[in-house]
Amino acid sequence: MRIGVIGLGVISRYYLAALGEGGPLRLAAVCDVRPEALAPYRDEVPCWRDHRDMIAAGGLDGVVVTVPNDQHAPVCADLLDAGLPVCVEKPLATRLRDGLALADLAATRGAVLFTSFHRRYNARVRALLDNLPRGVPVESVRVRYLERIEDHVGDDRWYLDPTRCGGGCVADNGPNAFDLARMFLGDLTVSDVDITRDSIGVDRAAVVELTAGSGATATVELDWDHQGETKDVEVRLADGAVHHADMLAGFAGFKQSLWHEYGGVLRAFTLAIHTGGADRDGLAALALVDAAYRAEQWSRPALIGETT
């Protein structure tokens, strides 16, 4: 199947590497507003600066979207309106209402809308999930997603713009962490939140408490000022046993775990293209991001002169 990639920023390299592994998907076109980003592909595939021109040219069986977060909704809307299967990097959108609109559009057009949560394909996470004893309820889950964001974004400085990112660590890392908690506990609701912001409004750290329908709890810890990198999952069972997965264990070097994770993303996207179905997970994670920000507003003391 012929796949286009829209957005050639820091994350695109992992998709492009996976597309080059010789599986059922092959790179057929790239799109980016920056001519210098397109330059390496000029002799390989058609290159476009406007995604609408890429759509009009035809010849694609699906598209991967890795543009800045604030552009996810409009770009995906154009693709879905054309009936193209879409794999969009998390978050699905920066606003819940936009995510809901995308889901409705995908249903109306009968198009595949697939949100990429690369950490759910992490080998250590999969082993933890597969090896939990059957029949023993999960009592609690803790997901830690700690990093220094400036070490990870390269030239993609839009991550540090709260309008383009959607907020900060809750908007961008939150979906991956919430998705992991949902893998172990199912649907979740936000019960408490503590968010720390910098002077321009970027949330740099957060602790989000969540509750499952079973009564089990989850804690998601996010930090963009962490020295080094810590990304792990801890699961406590009702019998007192504690199980742990370090997402970075065994992957020597910076960001090395991402190579196999994005291979998993594209395999799952291939399956979604064949089987169809609604993107419930992308919308569920976005709803938790929205709920976390709303909970922060409810708990924050009103400022003098502020209207609610």
Protein Blocks (a to p, Z undefined) as FASTA:
>chain_A
ZZddehjafklmmmmmmmmnopabdcfbdcdfblklmmmmmmmmccdfbfklmmmngoia
bdcdfbdfklmmmmmmmmmmnopacdddddfblbfklmmmmmmmmmmnopacddddfklm
gfklmmmmmmpcghiacfbdcddddddfklmnmmmlmlmpmklnopammlmmmmmmmmmm
mmmnopaddfbdcddddfkopafbdcdddddfkopacdddddfkbghjddddddddfkop
acdddfkgopacehklmmmmmmmmmmmmmmmmmngpadfklmmmmmmmmmmmmmmmmmpc
cdehiaZZ
